[in-house]
Amino acid sequence: MPVIEGSWFESIVDRNRTSQIIHVEAEAGALQDGIDKAVDDNGDIIVVAPGSHNETAQVDFNKQGITVVAAKLGFAPDVQGERFMVNAAASLDTGSVAKITKTCRIIGLGFASRDLTAENLLIDSEEAGGFSAGFCELIGCRFPTWYGAVDVGVRCLGGQENAIRRCSFDGLFGGFGTGGIEVADSGSITAGGLRVEECWFSGIGAKHAIVHEAASTPLSVLYKGNYLAPGFLGNEGKFLDNNNVASTGLVADNWVAPNADKAAAFENLTNSELAFAGNHYEE
């Protein structure tokens, strides 16, 4: 079915007259089936029905240029992923519940993995090769720790120019093992140009909202307008662990209470050329 002229979908997809709208229900395998029906570089839209999509195999967002969007946008946009959850079934206990291996946009979904050594969502340039998993955008998605302290909410493995906007990272049960977002290189591909904007980090525990892996070179990053707050169990956390790597970019206008000052909120800045401006600390 082509995009209907004048519809809401026109604001989020290319005006490609061959674009499909593909609907998927809340049942195991349906989301991957919908992705498989999409065509690379066609501007296809996959509309996801509300409910728990209990996946028995890892979902692979492996079609270039698709938009995957929650069906009902009447929910509060920052947390609607609670009602559109890509959830690891009991049998999917190894690895992340989903990965991105080609450029795409995901709006309003949630992701919950069971493997506590893994991440809820992997942006995987290592498997894709080069820039294939770069230039992605996550909007209004949710990454909770439903099954215990999963290691990471989103792991950005080498993809460049990715954007994570208005997403929530909820350490409901035990925080995160490493942090909300981890930034890592993949071979010769550095995790540069990452934008993290207006995200909510809650219940991070003794960890950090964002972590630069020890061997990474995160260049030209933008971390702006994010919020760090105590969570369901009161565990708080810190905003950034730079791991003393050579990083560049801007960290600005983040609300990082309960951290008392810059030294408390942003750690291991040796070798960093990050610029800090207008961040907000505990009163």
C-alpha positions as CSV (number, residue, x, y, z in Angstrom):
1,M,0.0,0.0,0.0
2,P,1.5,3.4,-0.9
3,V,1.8,6.3,1.5
4,I,-1.4,8.2,1.5
5,E,-0.9,11.8,0.4
6,G,-1.6,14.2,3.2
7,S,-1.3,11.6,5.9
8,W,0.7,11.8,9.1
9,F,3.1,9.2,7.7
10,E,4.4,11.8,5.2
11,S,6.2,13.6,8.0
12,I,8.3,10.6,9.0
13,V,9.1,8.9,5.7
14,D,10.3,9.7,2.2
15,R,7.7,10.6,-0.4
16,N,8.5,7.5,-2.4
17,R,5.4,6.5,-4.3
18,T,6.3,2.8,-4.1
19,S,6.6,2.8,-0.2
20,Q,4.7,0.1,1.6
21,I,2.8,0.3,4.9
22,I,3.2,-3.1,6.6
23,H,1.2,-3.9,9.8
24,V,2.5,-6.4,12.4
25,E,0.6,-7.9,15.3
26,A,1.8,-8.7,18.8
27,E,2.9,-12.3,18.2
28,A,6.2,-14.1,18.1
29,G,8.0,-13.6,14.8
30,A,5.6,-11.1,13.4
31,L,8.0,-8.1,13.7
32,Q,10.7,-10.0,11.8
33,D,8.2,-11.1,9.2
34,G,7.2,-7.5,8.7
35,I,10.9,-6.4,8.3
36,D,11.5,-9.2,5.9
37,K,8.6,-8.0,3.7
38,A,10.2,-4.5,3.4
39,V,12.4,-3.5,0.6
40,D,15.8,-1.8,1.0
41,D,15.8,2.0,0.2
42,N,12.1,2.1,-0.5
43,G,10.9,4.2,2.5
44,D,8.7,1.4,3.8
45,I,6.8,1.8,7.1
46,I,6.3,-1.0,9.5
47,V,3.4,-0.2,11.9
48,V,3.6,-2.2,15.2
49,A,0.5,-3.2,17.1
50,P,0.4,-2.6,20.9
51,G,1.2,-5.5,23.2
52,S,4.2,-7.6,24.1
53,H,5.9,-9.0,21.1
54,N,7.5,-12.1,22.9
55,E,10.3,-12.9,20.5
56,T,11.8,-16.4,20.4
57,A,14.6,-15.3,18.1
58,Q,16.6,-12.1,17.9
59,V,14.9,-9.4,15.8
60,D,17.2,-8.0,13.1
61,F,16.4,-4.6,11.7
62,N,18.2,-5.4,8.4
63,K,16.4,-3.4,5.8
64,Q,17.8,-0.1,4.7
65,G,15.7,3.0,5.2
66,I,12.7,1.5,6.9
67,T,10.7,3.3,9.6
68,V,9.3,1.1,12.4
69,V,6.6,2.9,14.4
70,A,4.2,2.2,17.2
71,A,0.6,2.1,16.0
72,K,-1.1,4.2,18.6
73,L,0.6,7.5,19.3
74,G,-2.0,8.6,21.9
75,F,0.4,7.4,24.7
76,A,2.8,9.9,26.2
77,P,5.6,9.7,23.5
78,D,8.5,9.4,25.9
79,V,7.2,6.2,27.5
80,Q,4.9,4.6,25.0
81,G,7.4,1.8,24.5
82,E,6.0,0.3,27.7
83,R,2.9,-0.7,25.6
84,F,4.8,-1.8,22.5
85,M,7.5,-4.0,23.9
86,V,9.9,-6.2,21.9
87,N,10.4,-8.7,24.7
88,A,12.7,-11.7,24.9
89,A,10.7,-14.8,25.5
90,A,11.9,-17.3,28.1
91,S,13.7,-19.3,25.5
92,L,15.6,-16.3,24.1
93,D,18.1,-16.1,27.0
94,T,21.3,-15.4,25.0
95,G,22.3,-12.1,23.4
96,S,20.1,-9.0,22.9
97,V,16.5,-9.2,21.9
98,A,17.1,-7.1,18.8
99,K,19.9,-5.6,16.7
100,I,20.2,-3.0,14.0
101,T,22.4,-3.9,11.0
102,K,21.1,-1.3,8.5
103,T,20.1,2.3,8.7
104,C,16.6,2.7,10.0
105,R,14.3,4.8,12.2
106,I,12.5,3.3,15.2
107,I,9.7,5.2,16.9
108,G,8.0,4.3,20.2
109,L,9.0,0.7,20.8
110,G,10.4,-0.9,23.9
111,F,13.1,-3.5,24.1
112,A,13.8,-6.0,27.0
113,S,16.5,-8.7,26.9
114,R,16.9,-11.6,29.4
115,D,20.7,-12.1,29.0
116,L,22.2,-9.9,31.7
117,T,25.6,-9.9,30.0
118,A,24.1,-8.4,26.9
119,E,22.2,-5.2,25.8
120,N,18.5,-4.6,25.1
121,L,19.3,-3.3,21.6
122,L,22.5,-3.6,19.6
123,I,23.5,-1.1,16.8
124,D,25.9,-3.5,15.1
125,S,28.3,-2.1,12.5
126,E,30.7,-5.0,13.2
127,E,28.4,-7.5,11.7
128,A,27.0,-5.2,9.0
129,G,30.5,-4.0,7.9
130,G,31.4,-0.3,7.8
131,F,28.7,2.3,7.9
132,S,25.7,0.1,7.3
133,A,24.3,0.4,10.8
134,G,25.1,4.1,11.1
135,F,22.8,7.1,10.6
136,C,20.0,5.5,12.6
137,E,17.4,7.3,14.7
138,L,15.7,6.0,17.9
139,I,12.8,8.2,19.0
140,G,10.7,7.7,22.1
141,C,11.9,4.2,22.8
142,R,12.1,2.5,26.2
143,F,14.9,0.3,27.5
144,P,14.0,-1.2,30.9
145,T,15.7,-3.8,33.0
146,W,12.7,-6.1,33.4
147,Y,14.7,-9.3,34.1
148,G,17.5,-7.9,36.3
149,A,20.5,-5.7,35.7
150,V,21.0,-6.1,31.9
151,D,24.5,-4.9,31.0
152,V,23.5,-2.0,28.7
153,G,20.3,-0.4,27.3
154,V,21.7,0.4,23.9
155,R,25.2,-0.6,22.7
156,C,26.4,1.5,19.7
157,L,29.1,-0.7,18.2
158,G,30.9,1.4,15.6
159,G,27.9,3.0,13.8
160,Q,28.5,6.6,13.0
161,E,26.0,9.5,13.2
162,N,23.4,7.7,15.1
163,A,20.8,9.7,17.1
164,I,19.0,8.6,20.3
165,R,16.2,11.1,21.2
166,R,13.6,11.3,23.9
167,C,14.2,7.7,24.9
168,S,13.9,6.3,28.5
169,F,16.4,4.0,30.2
170,D,14.8,2.5,33.3
171,G,16.9,0.5,35.7
172,L,13.8,-0.9,37.4
173,F,15.4,-3.9,39.0
174,G,19.1,-3.5,40.0
175,G,20.1,-0.8,37.6
176,F,22.4,-1.6,34.6
177,G,25.6,-3.7,34.6
178,T,27.6,-1.2,32.6
179,G,25.3,1.8,31.8
180,G,22.3,3.1,29.9
181,I,24.2,3.6,26.6
182,E,27.7,2.2,25.7
183,V,29.7,3.6,22.9
184,A,32.3,1.4,21.3
185,D,34.4,1.2,18.1
186,S,34.2,-1.6,15.6
187,G,37.5,-2.3,13.9
188,S,38.4,0.8,11.9
189,I,35.0,2.3,12.3
190,T,34.8,4.7,15.3
191,A,31.5,5.5,17.0
192,G,31.5,9.1,16.1
193,G,28.8,11.7,15.7
194,L,26.5,10.1,18.3
195,R,23.6,12.4,19.4
196,V,21.9,11.7,22.7
197,E,19.2,14.3,23.3
198,E,16.4,14.7,25.8
199,C,16.6,11.2,27.2
200,W,15.5,10.1,30.6
201,F,17.9,7.9,32.7
202,S,16.4,6.5,35.8
203,G,17.7,4.0,38.4
204,I,21.1,3.7,36.8
205,G,22.5,2.3,40.1
206,A,26.2,2.7,40.7
207,K,26.9,3.0,37.0
208,H,26.6,5.8,34.3
209,A,24.0,6.9,31.9
210,I,26.6,6.9,29.1
211,V,29.8,4.9,28.9
212,H,32.7,5.3,26.4
213,E,34.3,1.9,26.2
214,A,37.9,1.8,27.2
215,A,39.2,1.2,23.6
216,S,36.8,3.6,21.9
217,T,37.3,7.0,20.2
218,P,33.9,8.7,20.3
219,L,34.4,11.8,18.2
220,S,32.0,14.8,17.7
221,V,29.4,13.5,20.1
222,L,26.5,15.6,21.3
223,Y,24.9,14.9,24.7
224,K,22.3,17.6,25.3
225,G,19.2,18.2,27.4
226,N,19.2,14.8,29.1
227,Y,17.9,13.9,32.6
228,L,19.4,11.7,35.3
229,A,17.1,10.9,38.2
230,P,16.6,8.4,41.0
231,G,14.7,5.3,40.0
232,F,12.1,3.0,41.3
233,L,14.5,1.7,44.0
234,G,16.1,5.1,44.6
235,N,19.4,4.1,42.9
236,E,20.9,7.2,41.2
237,G,24.1,6.8,39.2
238,K,26.3,9.3,37.3
239,F,26.1,10.7,33.9
240,L,29.3,9.9,31.9
241,D,32.2,7.6,32.2
242,N,34.7,8.6,29.6
243,N,37.2,5.8,30.6
244,N,40.1,8.3,29.8
245,V,39.7,7.9,26.0
246,A,40.3,10.5,23.4
247,S,36.8,11.9,22.9
248,T,35.5,15.1,21.4
249,G,32.2,16.9,21.3
250,L,29.7,18.9,23.4
251,V,28.1,17.9,26.7
252,A,25.5,20.6,27.4
253,D,22.4,21.5,29.3
254,N,22.0,18.1,31.0
255,W,20.2,17.8,34.3
256,V,22.4,15.5,36.3
257,A,21.2,15.9,39.9
258,P,21.7,14.2,42.3
259,N,25.4,14.7,41.3
260,A,26.8,17.6,43.2
261,D,29.2,19.0,40.6
262,K,31.0,18.3,37.3
263,A,33.6,16.0,39.0
264,A,30.8,13.8,40.4
265,A,28.7,13.6,37.2
266,F,31.5,13.2,34.6
267,E,34.3,10.8,35.3
268,N,37.7,9.7,33.8
269,L,38.1,12.7,31.5
270,T,41.9,12.3,31.0
271,N,42.6,12.5,27.2
272,S,39.1,14.0,26.6
273,E,38.6,17.2,24.6
274,L,34.9,17.3,25.4
275,A,33.4,20.7,25.9
276,F,31.0,21.2,28.9
277,A,28.5,24.0,29.0
278,G,25.4,24.8,31.1
279,N,24.9,21.5,32.9
280,H,22.8,21.4,36.0
281,Y,23.7,19.9,39.4
282,E,22.1,19.1,42.7
283,E,20.9,22.1,44.7
